[in-house]
Amino acid sequence: MKQIFLFSLSFMFTTIISYSQIVEEKTIGDSLKVTIKNIGAEVNSPYHDYSEVISADGKLMFFTSRRPSEEKSKIKIKEKLDRIYYTTYDEKAKKWNPATPIPDPVNAKGRHNSNIATSNDAQWLLLYRDDENGNGDIYETFQKGMTWTEPSKLPEPVNSKSHESSASIAPDGRTIYFVSDRVEGGKGGRDIWFSTKDENGKWGKATNIGEPINTKEDEEAVFIHPDGKTLYFSSKRKGGLGGYDIYVTKNQKGLWSTPVNIGAPINTADDDLFFVITASGKTAYYSSERKGSLGDRDIFEINFTALEKKKDKGPRLALLKGKIYDSKTKQPIEATIEIVNLKTGEKVSNFTSNSQTGSYMVSLPAGVNYGIYVNGVGYLFHSENIDLPDASEYQEIEKDIYLNKIEKGAKIVLNNIFFDYGKASLRSESFAELDRVVKILNQNPNIKIEIGGHTDTRGSAEFNQKLSEDRSKSVVEYLIQKGIPTARLKYKGYGESSPINSDAKIDAEPLETRKEELHQQNRRTEFKVLE
């Protein structure tokens, strides 16, 4: 058990920060220390507090509480019903802020309301509501600016005449895993199912996730990690410590591994449910009635500390986050963030920044060369390239993005245009970006543009000049093949004459990898609006 436990938690290491009561601390083997603590009275109450879900960066938490709430008249106490609360993490104080009920209309009056899942950016919330027959369903609500939309019931085949109780949203935002006790296609009791949304936003067939995850016993409280490959859930299967225990499984080449009980001290003889963990793998939370509770069920924090010097690489993913602004007014704007697999051309996912704050957050599992496209109405798109090989270490990338309005003189760098070394022929990974240029030109039929090619300063000036001209010409030829009139297009080679980074700046950089990054920024293709 010791070796299996260490494998399943191998990326969940962090420094212990004590801001609330430690209820248990245990060393596993000679390499891992597990610390469990109650997250405190700012969140927990003497009543049931559970079903916590978090944003991928661990800064925002939604949870469900059965604490009573006073009516405005303060004359009587309402019946204790499940309601949804939220709290934000105070980085300076190293604790969670006092919990607040989520604004209307999310909490329906007179009904049980429970949050069950949130997207990585915490702007899409799945919740549970019971019906008059006790067969609850899954609803969804979206944050628009600082308000939430009226929750709407997910359609069949996600919901059914049976009971759907918990869910989790995959990092691509297109697949949800959920729990249902439906009989047809089930393995027995409560099972984990999944459904994927198509390009038109329609949910596909509900598929039982199957063995070895589902058993004849009950499975519950499913959670897919932002790496898209690691699944946590609770189960009453044989061999547990008692009640619901938390298990972990990983998807490897399309197959789920045999689930592993994550063991003591996290699992107890009571029910242990709703295990969630940050994208970094450093901090986890779960609901339990273990010792250290402030009353009934409470939310506990789990920290993992590596005792060996061996460096853990963490989950294989990148968390990209920041804000999107108008480049001139510096005001936040709503924009769509489209993510494409540049090798296959397949659209991976699509998200929207918050219209009031401009905030966005996306999870990028390793093993893909990503093209990131940010589009705002009336703006030139912005592109980024993030290549994450399978062995990539966990990283957080904070990047604020400034969009330029479509007007004369506006200019953007086409970051996903690729050429072989010293050549002018376009690589296939460039087509997704070029097709977005075609789309902009078709949507704005009166504009004329220049495609400018730039090189770094390595090599002769004559060679660089010709190379930049040939490359910009290749781009224009692609656009013409896609139906853009020649009269609207101009190409120009700038060679090494207009670097973003000077040779002096590059020479002063001590790291060779950083030097190459600066050279790469100089090697670029630009799109400029001429009229």
C-alpha positions as CSV (number, residue, x, y, z in Angstrom):
1,M,0.0,0.0,0.0
2,K,2.8,2.4,0.8
3,Q,4.3,2.3,-2.7
4,I,0.8,2.7,-4.4
5,F,-0.1,5.6,-2.2
6,L,3.1,7.4,-3.0
7,F,2.6,6.9,-6.7
8,S,-0.9,8.2,-6.7
9,L,0.0,11.3,-4.8
10,S,3.5,11.8,-6.3
11,F,2.8,15.3,-7.6
12,M,1.0,16.7,-4.5
13,F,3.8,18.4,-2.6
14,T,3.8,21.7,-0.8
15,T,5.2,23.7,2.0
16,I,3.0,23.6,5.2
17,I,1.4,26.9,6.0
18,S,-0.4,26.9,9.4
19,Y,-3.4,29.2,9.5
20,S,-5.9,26.8,11.1
21,Q,-6.0,23.8,13.3
22,I,-4.0,20.8,12.3
23,V,-6.1,17.7,13.0
24,E,-3.7,15.1,11.8
25,E,-0.1,14.8,10.5
26,K,1.5,11.6,9.2
27,T,4.7,10.6,7.5
28,I,4.2,8.1,4.7
29,G,7.4,6.0,4.2
30,D,10.5,8.2,4.1
31,S,9.5,10.7,1.5
32,L,6.1,12.2,2.2
33,K,4.4,14.0,5.0
34,V,0.6,14.5,4.9
35,T,-0.9,17.3,6.9
36,I,-4.7,17.6,7.3
37,K,-6.3,20.7,8.8
38,N,-9.8,22.2,9.2
39,I,-9.9,25.3,7.0
40,G,-11.5,27.3,9.8
41,A,-14.7,29.0,11.0
42,E,-14.6,31.5,8.1
43,V,-15.9,28.7,6.0
44,N,-17.1,25.9,8.2
45,S,-20.1,26.1,10.6
46,P,-21.6,23.8,13.2
47,Y,-23.8,22.4,10.4
48,H,-23.0,20.4,7.3
49,D,-20.5,22.1,5.0
50,Y,-19.4,20.1,2.0
51,S,-19.2,19.6,-1.8
52,E,-16.5,22.2,-2.2
53,V,-15.2,23.0,-5.7
54,I,-12.3,25.3,-6.6
55,S,-10.9,27.3,-9.4
56,A,-7.9,25.7,-11.0
57,D,-5.5,28.1,-9.2
58,G,-7.1,27.5,-5.8
59,K,-8.1,31.2,-5.3
60,L,-11.9,30.8,-5.3
61,M,-14.1,28.1,-3.6
62,F,-17.8,27.4,-3.9
63,F,-19.3,25.0,-1.3
64,T,-22.6,23.9,0.1
65,S,-23.8,24.5,3.6
66,R,-26.9,23.6,5.6
67,R,-26.5,26.4,8.0
68,P,-29.8,28.3,8.8
69,S,-30.3,31.8,7.4
70,E,-32.5,34.5,8.9
71,E,-35.3,36.1,7.0
72,K,-35.1,39.8,6.5
73,S,-37.7,40.3,9.3
74,K,-35.3,38.3,11.6
75,I,-38.5,37.0,13.3
76,K,-38.0,33.3,12.5
77,I,-35.3,31.0,11.1
78,K,-35.8,29.4,7.7
79,E,-35.9,25.6,7.4
80,K,-32.3,24.4,7.1
81,L,-31.8,23.8,3.3
82,D,-28.7,23.3,1.3
83,R,-27.5,26.6,-0.1
84,I,-24.4,27.6,-2.1
85,Y,-21.7,29.8,-0.7
86,Y,-18.4,31.1,-2.0
87,T,-15.1,32.3,-0.5
88,T,-11.9,33.7,-1.8
89,Y,-8.4,33.0,-0.6
90,D,-6.5,35.8,1.2
91,E,-2.8,35.4,0.1
92,K,-1.4,37.8,2.7
93,A,-3.3,36.3,5.6
94,K,-2.9,32.8,4.3
95,K,-6.6,31.9,5.0
96,W,-10.0,31.9,3.4
97,N,-12.2,35.0,3.7
98,P,-15.6,34.7,5.5
99,A,-18.1,32.8,3.3
100,T,-20.9,34.6,1.5
101,P,-24.1,33.2,-0.1
102,I,-23.8,33.2,-3.9
103,P,-26.0,36.0,-5.4
104,D,-29.4,35.3,-6.7
105,P,-30.8,33.7,-8.8
106,V,-28.5,30.7,-8.1
107,N,-30.0,29.7,-4.8
108,A,-33.6,28.8,-5.5
109,K,-35.8,29.6,-2.5
110,G,-37.5,26.6,-0.8
111,R,-35.3,24.0,-2.5
112,H,-32.0,22.3,-1.8
113,N,-29.3,23.9,-3.9
114,S,-25.8,22.4,-4.0
115,N,-22.8,23.3,-6.2
116,I,-21.2,20.2,-7.7
117,A,-18.6,21.4,-10.2
118,T,-17.0,24.5,-11.6
119,S,-14.8,25.2,-14.7
120,N,-11.2,26.0,-14.3
121,D,-11.9,29.8,-14.5
122,A,-14.9,29.4,-12.1
123,Q,-17.2,31.2,-14.5
124,W,-19.3,28.1,-15.2
125,L,-21.0,26.4,-12.3
126,L,-22.9,23.1,-12.2
127,L,-25.3,22.7,-9.4
128,Y,-27.7,20.1,-8.0
129,R,-31.4,20.8,-7.3
130,D,-33.8,18.3,-6.0
131,D,-37.3,17.8,-7.4
132,E,-40.6,16.9,-5.8
133,N,-40.0,13.2,-6.3
134,G,-36.5,13.3,-4.7
135,N,-34.8,12.6,-8.1
136,G,-32.5,15.6,-8.4
137,D,-31.0,17.0,-11.6
138,I,-27.9,18.9,-12.7
139,Y,-28.3,22.6,-13.6
140,E,-25.8,25.1,-15.0
141,T,-25.3,28.8,-14.5
142,F,-22.7,31.2,-16.0
143,Q,-21.1,34.3,-14.5
144,K,-21.6,37.3,-16.8
145,G,-19.6,40.2,-15.4
146,M,-20.5,40.2,-11.7
147,T,-23.9,38.5,-12.0
148,W,-25.0,34.9,-12.6
149,T,-27.5,33.7,-15.1
150,E,-30.7,31.9,-14.1
151,P,-29.8,28.2,-13.7
152,S,-31.1,26.0,-16.4
153,K,-31.5,22.2,-16.3
154,L,-29.0,20.2,-18.5
155,P,-31.0,18.2,-21.1
156,E,-31.1,14.5,-21.6
157,P,-29.0,12.5,-21.9
158,V,-27.1,14.0,-19.0
159,N,-30.2,14.3,-16.8
160,S,-32.7,11.4,-16.7
161,K,-35.7,10.2,-14.7
162,S,-33.2,8.8,-12.2
163,H,-31.1,10.7,-9.7
164,E,-28.0,12.7,-10.9
165,S,-26.0,13.9,-7.9
166,S,-22.5,15.1,-8.6
167,A,-20.3,16.1,-11.6
168,S,-17.0,17.5,-12.8
169,I,-16.0,19.5,-15.8
170,A,-13.0,18.4,-17.9
171,P,-10.3,21.0,-18.7
172,D,-11.5,21.3,-22.3
173,G,-14.9,22.5,-21.1
174,R,-16.5,20.0,-23.6
175,T,-16.8,16.9,-21.4
176,I,-18.5,16.4,-18.1
177,Y,-18.3,13.4,-15.8
178,F,-21.3,12.9,-13.6
179,V,-22.9,10.4,-11.2
180,S,-26.3,8.8,-11.8
181,D,-28.2,5.8,-10.4
182,R,-29.9,5.1,-13.8
183,V,-30.3,1.4,-14.3
184,E,-30.0,1.0,-18.1
185,G,-26.3,0.7,-18.9
186,G,-25.3,0.9,-15.2
187,K,-23.0,-1.4,-13.3
188,G,-25.1,-1.3,-10.1
189,G,-26.0,1.4,-7.6
190,R,-24.5,4.9,-8.4
191,D,-22.1,5.0,-11.3
192,I,-19.9,7.5,-13.0
193,W,-20.9,8.5,-16.6
194,F,-19.6,11.1,-19.1
195,S,-21.0,13.1,-22.0
196,T,-19.3,15.3,-24.5
197,K,-20.6,18.4,-26.2
198,D,-20.4,18.7,-30.0
199,E,-19.5,21.8,-32.1
200,N,-23.2,22.9,-32.0
201,G,-23.3,22.8,-28.2
202,K,-25.4,19.6,-28.0
203,W,-24.6,17.1,-25.3
204,G,-23.8,13.6,-26.7
205,K,-24.8,10.2,-25.5
206,A,-24.2,9.5,-21.8
207,T,-21.6,6.7,-21.6
208,N,-20.9,4.6,-18.5
209,I,-17.2,5.1,-17.7
210,G,-17.2,1.3,-17.0
211,E,-14.8,-1.0,-15.2
212,P,-12.5,-0.9,-13.4
213,I,-13.9,2.4,-12.1
214,N,-17.5,1.5,-11.6
215,T,-18.6,-1.4,-9.4
216,K,-21.7,-3.0,-8.1
217,E,-21.3,-0.7,-5.1
218,D,-21.9,3.1,-5.1
219,E,-19.5,5.5,-6.7
220,E,-19.9,9.2,-5.9
221,A,-18.3,12.7,-5.9
222,V,-16.3,12.5,-9.2
223,F,-13.5,15.1,-9.9
224,I,-11.3,15.3,-13.0
225,H,-8.0,17.1,-12.4
226,P,-7.0,20.0,-14.8
227,D,-4.4,17.7,-16.3
228,G,-7.4,15.9,-17.9
229,K,-5.9,12.5,-17.1
230,T,-6.3,12.0,-13.3
231,L,-9.7,11.2,-11.9
232,Y,-10.6,11.2,-8.2
233,F,-13.9,9.8,-6.9
234,S,-15.4,8.2,-3.7
235,S,-16.6,4.6,-3.6
236,K,-18.1,2.1,-1.2
237,R,-16.3,-0.8,-2.9
238,K,-14.9,-3.6,-1.0
239,G,-11.5,-3.1,0.6
240,G,-12.0,0.4,1.9
241,L,-11.5,1.8,5.4
242,G,-15.3,2.3,5.9
243,G,-18.1,4.2,4.3
244,Y,-17.1,6.2,1.2
245,D,-13.4,6.2,0.5
246,I,-11.5,8.4,-2.0
247,Y,-9.8,6.6,-4.9
248,V,-7.6,7.8,-7.8
249,T,-7.2,6.5,-11.4
250,K,-5.3,7.8,-14.4
251,N,-6.1,7.6,-18.1
252,Q,-3.2,6.2,-20.1
253,K,-3.6,6.0,-23.8
254,G,-7.4,5.9,-23.5
255,L,-7.6,3.3,-20.7
256,W,-8.3,4.0,-17.0
257,S,-5.9,2.4,-14.6
258,T,-7.1,0.2,-11.7
259,P,-8.4,2.7,-9.0
260,V,-6.2,3.1,-6.0
261,N,-7.5,3.8,-2.5
262,I,-5.5,6.9,-1.4
263,G,-5.4,5.5,2.1
264,A,-5.0,6.9,5.6
265,P,-4.8,9.5,7.0
266,I,-7.0,11.0,4.4
267,N,-9.6,8.2,4.3
268,T,-11.2,7.3,7.5
269,A,-13.8,4.9,8.8
270,D,-16.5,7.5,8.0
271,D,-17.7,8.9,4.7
272,D,-14.9,10.8,2.9
273,L,-16.1,12.7,-0.2
274,F,-15.7,15.6,-2.7
275,F,-11.9,15.4,-3.0
276,V,-10.6,18.3,-5.2
277,I,-7.1,19.5,-5.9
278,T,-5.5,22.6,-7.4
279,A,-3.9,22.5,-10.9
280,S,-0.5,22.7,-9.3
281,G,-1.2,19.6,-7.2
282,K,0.0,21.3,-4.1
283,T,-3.2,21.6,-2.1
284,A,-6.3,19.5,-1.9
285,Y,-9.7,19.7,-0.1
286,Y,-12.3,17.2,0.9
287,S,-15.4,16.8,3.1
288,S,-15.4,14.6,6.1
289,E,-16.9,14.1,9.6
290,R,-13.5,13.2,11.0
291,K,-12.1,14.6,14.2
292,G,-11.4,18.3,14.2
293,S,-14.9,19.1,12.8
294,L,-16.6,22.3,14.1
295,G,-19.9,20.4,14.2
296,D,-21.2,18.1,11.5
297,R,-19.5,17.5,8.2
298,D,-16.6,20.0,7.5
299,I,-14.2,21.0,4.7
300,F,-10.6,20.0,5.4
301,E,-7.4,21.1,3.6
302,I,-4.7,18.6,2.8
303,N,-1.0,19.6,2.3
304,F,1.7,17.2,1.1
305,T,5.4,17.9,1.9
306,A,8.2,16.1,0.2
307,L,10.9,14.9,2.6
308,E,13.4,13.7,0.0
309,K,15.6,16.0,-2.1
310,K,14.4,14.5,-5.3
311,K,12.5,17.1,-7.2
312,D,8.9,16.4,-8.1
313,K,7.9,17.8,-11.5
314,G,4.2,18.2,-10.6
315,P,1.3,17.6,-12.9
316,R,2.0,17.7,-16.6
317,L,0.1,20.9,-17.6
318,A,0.3,24.6,-17.9
319,L,-2.2,27.0,-16.3
320,L,-2.5,30.1,-18.5
321,K,-4.2,33.1,-16.9
322,G,-4.4,36.8,-16.9
323,K,-6.7,39.6,-18.1
324,I,-7.7,41.0,-21.5
325,Y,-7.7,44.7,-22.2
326,D,-8.3,47.2,-25.0
327,S,-4.8,48.3,-26.0
328,K,-5.6,52.0,-26.1
329,T,-8.2,52.5,-23.3
330,K,-6.7,49.8,-21.0
331,Q,-10.2,48.8,-20.1
332,P,-11.0,45.1,-19.6
333,I,-13.0,43.6,-22.4
334,E,-14.9,40.3,-23.1
335,A,-13.2,38.1,-25.6
336,T,-13.2,34.5,-26.7
337,I,-10.1,32.3,-26.1
338,E,-9.9,29.6,-28.7
339,I,-7.4,26.8,-28.3
340,V,-6.2,24.7,-31.2
341,N,-4.0,21.7,-31.6
342,L,-1.6,23.0,-34.2
343,K,-0.4,19.6,-35.3
344,T,-3.9,18.3,-36.1
345,G,-5.7,21.6,-36.6
346,E,-8.4,20.4,-34.2
347,K,-10.1,22.9,-32.0
348,V,-9.4,21.8,-28.4
349,S,-11.7,24.2,-26.5
350,N,-13.3,27.6,-26.4
351,F,-13.6,30.0,-23.4
352,T,-14.7,33.6,-22.7
353,S,-13.1,36.2,-20.5
354,N,-15.1,38.0,-17.9
355,S,-16.8,41.0,-19.4
356,Q,-16.2,43.2,-16.3
357,T,-12.8,42.1,-15.1
358,G,-11.3,40.8,-18.4
359,S,-10.1,37.7,-16.4
360,Y,-9.5,34.4,-18.1
361,M,-7.9,31.1,-17.0
362,V,-7.3,28.0,-19.1
363,S,-5.7,24.6,-18.4
364,L,-3.4,23.1,-21.0
365,P,-2.6,19.4,-20.5
366,A,0.9,18.4,-21.7
367,G,1.5,16.6,-25.0
368,V,0.1,19.2,-27.4
369,N,1.5,22.1,-29.4
370,Y,-1.2,24.7,-28.7
371,G,-2.2,27.7,-30.7
372,I,-4.0,30.3,-28.4
373,Y,-6.3,32.7,-30.2
374,V,-8.0,35.7,-28.5
375,N,-10.8,37.3,-30.4
376,G,-12.8,40.4,-29.5
377,V,-15.6,41.9,-31.6
378,G,-14.1,44.8,-33.6
379,Y,-10.5,43.8,-32.7
380,L,-7.6,42.1,-34.4
381,F,-7.0,38.7,-32.9
382,H,-4.0,38.0,-30.7
383,S,-2.2,34.7,-30.9
384,E,0.2,32.8,-28.6
385,N,2.1,29.6,-29.1
386,I,2.6,27.2,-26.2
387,D,4.3,23.9,-27.0
388,L,4.0,21.4,-24.2
389,P,5.7,18.0,-24.7
390,D,4.5,15.0,-22.7
391,A,7.3,15.4,-20.2
392,S,6.6,19.1,-19.5
393,E,6.7,20.2,-15.9
394,Y,3.9,22.1,-14.3
395,Q,4.0,25.8,-14.9
396,E,1.8,28.8,-14.4
397,I,1.9,31.5,-17.1
398,E,0.4,34.8,-16.2
399,K,-0.1,36.9,-19.3
400,D,-2.2,40.0,-19.8
401,I,-3.3,40.5,-23.4
402,Y,-4.0,43.8,-25.1
403,L,-6.2,43.7,-28.2
404,N,-5.9,46.3,-31.1
405,K,-9.0,47.6,-32.7
406,I,-9.3,47.1,-36.5
407,E,-8.2,50.5,-37.8
408,K,-5.5,52.0,-40.0
409,G,-2.0,51.4,-38.5
410,A,-3.1,48.6,-36.2
411,K,-0.5,45.8,-36.1
412,I,-0.2,42.3,-34.6
413,V,2.4,39.6,-34.6
414,L,1.3,36.3,-36.0
415,N,2.9,34.1,-33.4
416,N,1.8,30.8,-35.0
417,I,3.4,31.2,-38.4
418,F,6.2,28.6,-38.7
419,F,8.9,28.0,-41.3
420,D,11.7,25.5,-41.5
421,Y,15.1,26.8,-40.6
422,G,16.5,29.1,-43.4
423,K,13.5,28.3,-45.7
424,A,10.4,30.2,-46.8
425,S,7.9,27.4,-47.2
426,L,5.1,27.4,-44.7
427,R,4.8,24.5,-42.2
428,S,1.3,23.0,-41.8
429,E,1.1,24.2,-38.2
430,S,0.8,27.7,-39.7
431,F,-2.5,27.1,-41.4
432,A,-4.8,27.5,-38.3
433,E,-3.4,31.0,-37.8
434,L,-3.5,32.0,-41.5
435,D,-7.1,30.8,-41.7
436,R,-7.9,33.4,-38.9
437,V,-6.3,36.1,-41.1
438,V,-8.6,35.0,-43.9
439,K,-11.6,35.2,-41.6
440,I,-10.7,38.8,-40.5
441,L,-10.3,39.9,-44.1
442,N,-13.6,38.3,-45.2
443,Q,-15.4,40.0,-42.2
444,N,-13.8,43.4,-43.1
445,P,-13.9,43.5,-46.9
446,N,-12.7,47.1,-47.2
447,I,-9.4,46.8,-45.3
448,K,-6.0,46.4,-47.0
449,I,-3.1,44.9,-45.2
450,E,0.7,44.4,-45.3
451,I,2.4,41.1,-44.3
452,G,5.8,42.0,-43.0
453,G,8.6,39.5,-42.5
454,H,11.4,40.0,-39.9
455,T,14.5,38.0,-39.0
456,D,17.1,38.0,-36.2
457,T,20.5,39.5,-36.8
458,R,22.3,36.2,-37.1
459,G,23.5,35.5,-40.7
460,S,24.3,38.0,-43.4
461,A,22.1,41.1,-43.9
462,E,21.6,40.1,-47.6
463,F,20.5,36.6,-46.7
464,N,18.1,37.8,-44.0
465,Q,16.6,40.5,-46.3
466,K,15.8,38.0,-49.0
467,L,14.5,35.4,-46.5
468,S,12.2,37.8,-44.9
469,E,10.8,38.9,-48.3
470,D,10.3,35.3,-49.4
471,R,8.5,34.4,-46.2
472,S,6.1,37.3,-46.3
473,K,5.4,36.5,-49.9
474,S,4.6,32.9,-49.0
475,V,2.0,34.1,-46.5
476,V,0.4,36.4,-49.1
477,E,0.3,33.6,-51.6
478,Y,-1.6,31.4,-49.1
479,L,-4.1,34.2,-48.6
480,I,-4.6,34.6,-52.3
481,Q,-5.2,30.9,-52.6
482,K,-8.0,31.3,-50.0
483,G,-9.7,33.8,-52.2
484,I,-8.4,37.1,-50.9
485,P,-8.0,39.6,-53.8
486,T,-4.4,40.5,-54.6
487,A,-5.2,44.2,-54.5
488,R,-5.9,44.0,-50.8
489,L,-2.5,42.4,-50.0
490,K,1.0,43.7,-49.8
491,Y,4.2,41.9,-48.6
492,K,7.4,43.4,-47.5
493,G,10.7,42.0,-46.1
494,Y,12.3,43.9,-43.3
495,G,15.2,41.6,-42.8
496,E,17.0,42.4,-39.5
497,S,16.3,46.1,-39.7
498,S,13.5,46.3,-37.1
499,P,14.3,44.0,-34.2
500,I,12.2,43.9,-31.1
501,N,15.3,43.1,-29.0
502,S,18.6,44.7,-29.7
503,D,21.9,42.7,-29.9
504,A,23.0,44.5,-26.7
505,K,20.0,43.3,-24.8
506,I,20.5,39.8,-26.0
507,D,24.2,39.7,-25.3
508,A,23.5,41.0,-21.7
509,E,21.2,38.0,-21.0
510,P,23.1,35.4,-19.1
511,L,20.9,32.4,-19.9
512,E,21.3,30.8,-23.3
513,T,17.7,29.7,-23.3
514,R,16.6,33.2,-22.7
515,K,18.9,34.5,-25.5
516,E,17.2,32.1,-27.9
517,E,13.8,33.3,-26.8
518,L,14.8,36.9,-27.6
519,H,16.1,35.9,-31.0
520,Q,12.8,34.1,-31.6
521,Q,10.9,37.3,-30.8
522,N,12.9,39.0,-33.5
523,R,12.0,36.3,-36.1
524,R,8.4,37.1,-36.7
525,T,5.6,37.7,-39.2
526,E,3.5,40.8,-38.7
527,F,0.0,41.8,-39.9
528,K,-0.5,45.5,-40.4
529,V,-3.7,47.4,-41.5
530,L,-2.8,49.8,-44.3
531,E,-6.2,51.3,-44.9
